[in-house]
């Protein structure tokens, strides 16, 4: 079966969504389907093996579209869509694709020589384009829709070419059924996040050259973003109380790392910075215990440069990292 997978991720990037979409395409292909993934990129030239970067097999195709790096242009586009949403105005069909990537998805689908059996996506604009092109479509949701996407998704869910909505938790399914009361419950499938059982790795490329942990000390690891509610607050409290334990923090961007390095001065906390997903196996082998110290409220990066850190996903989340911890058989 020919599947077009439309992601909204930047490929490559440090986001968990990038890992998710790459793993999904690998899984679809491993089940015998012909898969092409559409994604955004910030790089005109790929100077590395993108499949190795994510630790997936090169069994599917990737079509990337250059994402505008100009934040002012993205801000203007977002502002227009947000004002429409707040005003409750319906967007004319000929203006619906305000994002450059949305228009490119429409153009790509319009120029296909062969009709795909299925379009699967995490990008509302892309799935909307697919239903407009009369392609059978599935939309996967990891959080409630943004205000400016509600009208678009309403049209998607009412389309005869819409087949399923996939949510990552039962709470999120309930939220979508409340937001779209016409949506039939049997068209909503709950499929929590998951992780692959690690394959045998090429240790020539995936080995930690210099491990800073102390010999004989318990090695405790945290892997993931350092956003509010992810658990760094708790690690900062534990470290001074457990001086005999080594804490290793994998992940975080430069600003997050700078902040937490100032907040945590203990010598038993080691910040490794971002590590590509394809190289994480070497670090997991070093850990005795792993942490998933999620707080009552968990925040994610804003959808756009204008947004504040006010998107709490604790009610809907299905943490990819917990499944990955279990896949490596690590106590949590």
Buried (B, 14 or more C-beta within 10 A) or exposed (E): EBBBBBBBBBBBBBBBBBBBBBBBBBBBBBEEBBBBBBBBBEBEEEEEEBBBBBBBEEBBBBEBBEBBEEEEEBEEBBEBBBEBBEEEEEBEEEEBBBBBBBBBBBEBBEEEEEEBEBBBBBBBBBBBBBBBBEBBBBBBBBBBBBEBBBBBBBBBBEBEBBBBBBBBBEBBBBBBBEBBEEBEEEEBEBEBBBBBEBEEBEEEEBEBEEBEBBEEBBBBBBBBBBBBBBBBEBBBEBBEEBEEBBBBBBBBBEEBBEEBEEEBEBEBBBBBEBBBBBBBBBBBBEBBEBBBBBBEEBBBBEBBEEEEEEBBBEBBBBBBBBBBBBBBEBEE
